[in-house]
Amino acid sequence: MQELSYLLNHFGEEREKYEGAINPPVYQTSNFAAGNYDELVKRIKNEFDSPFYSRGYNPTAAIVRKKIAELEGTEDALLCSSGSAAISCAVMSQLKAGDHILCIEKPYSWTSRLLVQLLSRYNIEYTFASGKNTEEFLSHVQTNTRLIYLESPNSITFEQQDIQAIAQFARKENIITVIDNSYATPLGQNPAQWGVDLIIHSATKYLNGHSDVVAGVICGSKELIRPIFANEWMTLGAQVSPHDCSLLLRGLRTLEIRIQRSAESALQVIHFLDNHPKVEKVYHPFSKHYDQGDLTKKQLKVYGGLLSFTLHDADENKIKSFVNSLKYFLLATSWGGHESLVFPMSALQTASNYLNPLVPQHLIRMYIGLESPQLLISDLSQALENV
Ligand SMILES: *Cc1c(COP(=O)(O)O)cnc(C)c1O
């Protein structure tokens, strides 16, 4: 991999092509004209990496695509209109009727919907299983298992899987592995180095980091990415607009310092919550309650600002008064932006009458943004007094 600061600031940019502009232009165009017949043929033939039509290739998108692939240590990447689009394209690309997916038990909610509501209609089977114990997890592999889906850590309760052990097994058995790496980001872990085939991110979160773009990315070898480009990605039309690509590029410039700030503040918040008498349990790879410390050491170079916790008093009204008392944690979903957030799972349960039964109903998820840790801790402290 290129040196990180070089990668974020310069790699993949060809300033001589656009008059030295520091910020690459937004190629806000749907199509590109060829100079003559032969050039047209050439462009059509090579839509994967030259401009013909913006659903296929756009120069603004190409810069971001190169940077993120390099960040993940993969040959290529495809930008998608959301993290969910990235997951759907990647997973669908590897399956046909009669196949089976083995998936960790608490994936991102729309990932489980893809398997349960959508792919099952096309006669694709699935099993959800805990990935904490590798042997137990792999015992769910069937003769028709074509894909193993990982999310390590997951983004609710942060269990990890032994990525290398699972990827090695899968490779031997000719099973494709896909991982949602949104939480760790490419700075935290690069699953390709352990043999994972396709690595997915919701770029909406840390990668963009400013809560103004919804986007996703699929990273992998050219051998895997090319057919995804030609089939699922072009057919489903899950592209990112040039303008959003430009915003994503701007967000990437500060990826390293944003994650540093968010993670350092999170550590202080975790320490505060871990020692607060009203707090029952904190969920985060660096909480004292976390029981997979060995995997954290082995796999996670960077920990994130996303965490969950429960209160001893699990009553919905108490949770309501806690979140209503917070002044600086905004009551919203998502994470990875500049702003700190709080999201009580009980609201999801009340609104939709559904929550994964493996997620504690009184779980409160929190994201630590770029505000000062003092401001956030004093806010938490006063809100906990109201419980
Ligand atoms: C948000 C999120 C997604 C989905 O990303 P979108 O950009 O919202 O479609 C997938 N995985 C994880 C872990 C997420 O947090």
The ligand as an SDF file (V2000), in Angstrom:
LIG
                    3D

 15 15  0  0  0  0  0  0  0  0999 V2000
  -24.9070    1.9340    7.3020 C   0  0  0  0  0  0  0  0  0  0  0  0
  -24.3480    0.5970    7.1510 C   0  0  0  0  0  0  0  0  0  0  0  0
  -24.5600   -0.1450    5.9870 C   0  0  0  0  0  0  0  0  0  0  0  0
  -25.4350    0.3400    4.8520 C   0  0  0  0  0  0  0  0  0  0  0  0
  -24.9220    1.4730    4.2610 O   0  0  0  0  0  0  0  0  0  0  0  0
  -25.8430    2.5550    3.5080 P   0  0  0  0  0  0  0  0  0  0  0  0
  -24.8440    3.4660    2.9280 O   0  0  0  0  0  0  0  0  0  0  0  0
  -26.7180    3.1740    4.5470 O   0  0  0  0  0  0  0  0  0  0  0  0
  -26.6430    1.8170    2.5000 O   0  0  0  0  0  0  0  0  0  0  0  0
  -23.9720   -1.3910    5.8930 C   0  0  0  0  0  0  0  0  0  0  0  0
  -23.2290   -1.8940    6.8900 N   0  0  0  0  0  0  0  0  0  0  0  0
  -23.0050   -1.2110    8.0190 C   0  0  0  0  0  0  0  0  0  0  0  0
  -22.1620   -1.8180    9.0620 C   0  0  0  0  0  0  0  0  0  0  0  0
  -23.5530    0.0560    8.1950 C   0  0  0  0  0  0  0  0  0  0  0  0
  -23.3470    0.7110    9.3380 O   0  0  0  0  0  0  0  0  0  0  0  0
  1  2  1  0
  2  3  1  0
  2 14  2  0
  3  4  1  0
  3 10  2  0
  4  5  1  0
  5  6  1  0
  6  7  2  0
  6  8  1  0
  6  9  1  0
 10 11  1  0
 11 12  2  0
 12 13  1  0
 12 14  1  0
 14 15  1  0
M  END
$$$$
